[in-house]
Amino acid sequence: MSRRVTAAAAFALIALGASACSSSSSTTGAGSGASGGSSSSSGSSAAAKKYNLELIVGTKDDNFYVTMECGAQAEAKKLGMGITVNGPADFTVSEQKPLIDDAMTTKPDALLVAPTDTSALDPDLQQVQSNGTKLVFVDTSSSNTSLGVSRITSDNAAGGKMAADNLGSAIGGKGTVAVVSVKRGTSTTDARVQGFDQEMAAKYPNVKLLPVHYDDQDSSTVAASDIGGDISAHPDLGGVFAANVITAEGAATAVKSAGKSGTIKVAAFDAEPAEIAAVQAGTIQMLVAQDPTAEGQDGVDQAVNSLEGKSVQTSITSPLMVITKQNVNSSDVKPFIYVSSCS
């Protein structure tokens, strides 16, 4: 999960003219081939029955979720069926709830969903499940373990630890580090911050971690203000960890505005094309990239397996990739860069 709807335009300025478009193909039916990633798919090459599948993403114009959609559509097409994709304009409970409630009426055979909160949508999801729809969580999930037949996501705590290892080394194991994330209650970003804090404390005891900024407005402007305040208040600030693309864009803006690009090291999550350009320009030093293509593919496979009475993997961990200026152009990294359309 990343919530990067508003980030692309601002990142384009930070990355010295690089740009990334954000448009989802959110359509009904099997789409074109997916871009990048690898799947631990367990589905058959041709499904015995054409099931009614639906995917509700966290935000419809988010390149992470667009890439997930591409993977899900490609896998559904391979299995001989289509998939309906929906998503709210913003990563909020209030906007996603009506889409989930619609599934109570339409009763798809399976619903792949990335909930925007770990618990607020549980009553709605419980009703969908009680109606006989198979629930599969992709990216984010509910804290209620009775919900869903499968949960497919990155090891976000491990990704936070990767960021801590790289950032701690980059700043020489000392100094002050700021952390900025989005609102509490999102399973992915909460785990990233926890992993980062624990690893930094364990491996770099001479690094002082400032209190975490929680950007409840999911705004790059708010994140930039938070990190700008830390830069002013802490002359020894050596690094910033941003838990998603929105906060990464804000952090990079603050560092650039202070004339500290490259001096204050920035580590962040996700791999938007504009984030990649920022790495190439030296504004961001490292990214922890996820594999949303694989999550979409695996989500379809586990849904179909459950519907067909086959073995279901209740938990699947998708791979992560650390991206730096040194490896950003390598063939290994390319599959982890998110896309803005499935064409």
N, C-alpha and C positions, 0 to 999 in steps of 0.2 A: 504494500500500500504506500502511496506517496502523495497523492493530491497535488497535482502539479498544473492545474488548469491555468492559473494566472502567471506561472513562472516563465513561460517560454519567451515572451516579449522582453521582459526585463533581463533575462539571462543573455539575450542576444546582444544587449549593450555591454554587459560585463565581459562577454567572450569575444570582444573586439569585432562585432559585426556578425557573429554567427547567429543563426536563427533556427527555430524549430516550430513547425506547425502542429496544431492540436485539433484533429478532427476525427471523430469516431465514425465507423461504418455502421453502428448500431442498427442492424437490419434483421429481418427475419429470413431464415434459410441458410443453407451452407454457403460460406464465403470462399474467398480465394485462399491460396496457400499461406501458411504462417511464415513469419520471418524470424529466423534465429532460434536458439534454444534447443534443448533435447529433453525428451520425455521418457519417464519410466513407465510408459503406457502398458496397460495390461488388457486392453480391449481386443476383441477379435477383429479381423480384417473386414468382416461384413456382419452387421448386426442381424439377428434373426427377425427382429421387428423394428419398425420405424417408430421410435418413441418421441413424445412431445417434450423437448428439452428447452429450458430457459436459463439464461445467465443474467443476474443482476449484479452489475459492477458497483464499485464505490463512487465513481464519477464518470460520466459518459465520455468526456473529452480529455481524459487523462491518458497520456501515452502509455503508461504502465498497463492500464486496463484495456486500452486499444490493442496492445500487443497480446494481452491475455485473450481478448476476443478473437484475434487472428488464430491463435493456437486452438481455441475451442471450436471455431468454425471449421478449421482444417480437419480436425479429428472427427467432428460430426459428419463432414462430407465423406471422409474415408469410410465411415461406418454406414453410409447410405441414408443419412437423415439430416434434417436442418436443426437450427437452434435459434431461438429468439433472444436478442440481447437488448437489455434495458439498463438504465442507470440515471441517477439524479444529476442535475447540473452542478451541485455542490456536495461535498462529503459531509452530509448532515443527516441525522435521524429523521428530522421532519420531512425532508425531501425524499428519502429512500423508503420510508414507511408505506406511503400509498402504493408504491410499486410492489412491495412484498404483499400488501393486503390484496392487490389485484390477483395475486397467485392463489389466494383463497378461493376466488371465483373461477378462474380459468383452470385451476387444478392441473398443472403440467405433471407429466410423469416424474420428472426430476427437475429440481431447482438448484443451480449452482449460484452461490451468493457470497458476496464480500460485505458483511454487515459493517455499518459505520459506527457501531458501538458494541462493546463486549456483552452488554446485558439489556440495553433499552429496547431492543427489538425482539427479545426472547418470546414475549406473548404472541406476537404476530407469527414468528417462525414456528412456534409450537403448534399454532393452529394450522399452518400450511402442512406441517409434518403429520398432524393428526388426520388431515384429509387424505392421506395416502401418498403424498408427494415425497419422493426421496430427496433429502437435503444433502448437499455437498458444499462445504465451506472452502472457498479459494481465497488466498491471501489472508484476509482477516477472518476472525471466527468469534463464536460466542463462548463465554466462560461456562455455560451450561453443557456439561458433557453428555447429557441425554439427547441433545439435539445433533442431528447430522449422522450420516453413515461414514463420512470420510472428511478429513481436514488436510488441506494441501497448502503449504506455505513455506517460505524460507525459514531457516533457523535464525530468527532475527536477533536473538541474544548473542549468537555466535558472530553475526555480522557486526554487532556493536563492539564485540571484543576485537574483531579484525581492525575496526576503525581505531580503537584505543592502541593496539599494537603499533600500527603505522604512524599515528599522530604522535604517540609518546616517543617513538624513535626519531621522528622528524624534528622534534623540538629539543632533542638531546636529553630527554628524561627529567626535565626540570622546568619551572616556570608556572604560569597560570593558564588554565584552559576554561573556556566558556562552552556551555551546552545549551542548545535550543531545540525544542521539539514542539509538536502540536498538542492539542488538548489531551489531558489524561483520559483513559478509557478506550483507547484504540490499541488493540492487542499487539500489533506489529511495532509501532513506534515506542510503546511502553517497554517492550522487551529489548529494543535497541538501546535505549537509554540505560536500562538496568545492566545489560551486558557491558556497555562502555564504561559505566561507573565502576563496576566490579573489577574489570580487567585493569583499568588505570590505577585503581587503589592497590591492587595486588602486585603489579609489575613496575609501576612508576610512583613509588611513595613520595618522591620529591616534587611531584606535580600537584598543584593545588587546583581542585575542581570548584568552580563557582556554582552557586545554586542554579538549578535548571530553570531556564525560561520556558514557560508553556504558552505557546501562541494560540490562545483559545479562538481567535478570529481567523485562524488559518490564512494569515496575511503575510506576504513577504515584507511589506512595509513595517509591520509590527516587529517581525524578526530582525529587520535591519536596525530599527530603533533600539531593541534590546541589546544587540551585539555592539552597536555604536556606543551605548552607555557603558558597556564593559570595557571597551577600548579606552574610553576617556578615564574611567575610574581605576584602571589597572595597567600602568605603563609596561609591566612585564608580561602582559598577555601574549602568549606565544602560539596559541592554537584555538580552534573552534571546531566543535562537532555539531553538525546539523543532521537531524534525524530523518528528514525527507527533503524533497526537492524544493518545496516552498520555503522552508527554513534555510535551505542551502543557498537559495537565491538571495534571501535577505542577508545572510551572513556574508556572502561574497560582496554584496553591494556595500555593506558597512566597512569591510576591510579595504575595498578599493577606494571608497570615499575618504578614508583616513590616510590614504597613501601607503598602506601597509601590505599590498599584494606581494606575496612571496615571503614577506617577513613574518606575518601571522599566517600560520598554516591552517588550511581549511580541509576537513574531512567530512564527507557527506554520504548519504544513501542515494541510490538510484542512478540511472544512466540515460537521462534524456539527451537527445542530440545536442541541445544547448549546454548541458552540463559537460558533455564530452568536449565541446569547444572550449569551455572554461578550463578544463584540465590541460588542453593543448596550449592555451594562452598563459597558463601558470597562475590563474586566479584561484583555482581549486587544486589541491595537491593529490587527493585520492578520493575515489568513489567506491562504495560497496554496491555492486550491481546485482539485481535479482534476475530470475528467469521466468517471467510471466507467461511466455509461450508454453513452457512445460507445464505450468500450473493449469492453463486452460485445457491442454491436451489431457492431462491426468484427471482433471475434473470430469470431463466427458466420459473417459474410460471407467472411472469408478462409479459414476452414476449408472452407466449402462450395465456394468457388472452387477450392481445391486438389483437393478430391475430384472435381470435375467437369472437371478439366484446364484450367481457365481461368487467366487471369493473376492472380498473387497478389502483393500488396504485402508485401514482406519486412519492412518497417519502417513503422509508423504512429505518429505523434506526436499524442497527444490534447491538446486545449487546456487552458490554465490560466487562472484568474481570480484577481486580487488583490481581496480583500474587506476593506473598512474600515467604520468607523461611518458614513462619509459616503455609501457606495453600497450598504450592506447590504440596504436595502429596495427596491432598484431591480429592474426586470423583467429586466435583464441578468444579475443575480446569481442569481435564483431557480433556473434550471436547474442550477446548480452545487452546490446544497445537497443533501446526501445524504439518503436516505430509509431508514426502518426496515422497510418492507414494500412489496410491489408493488401493493397495492390502492389 
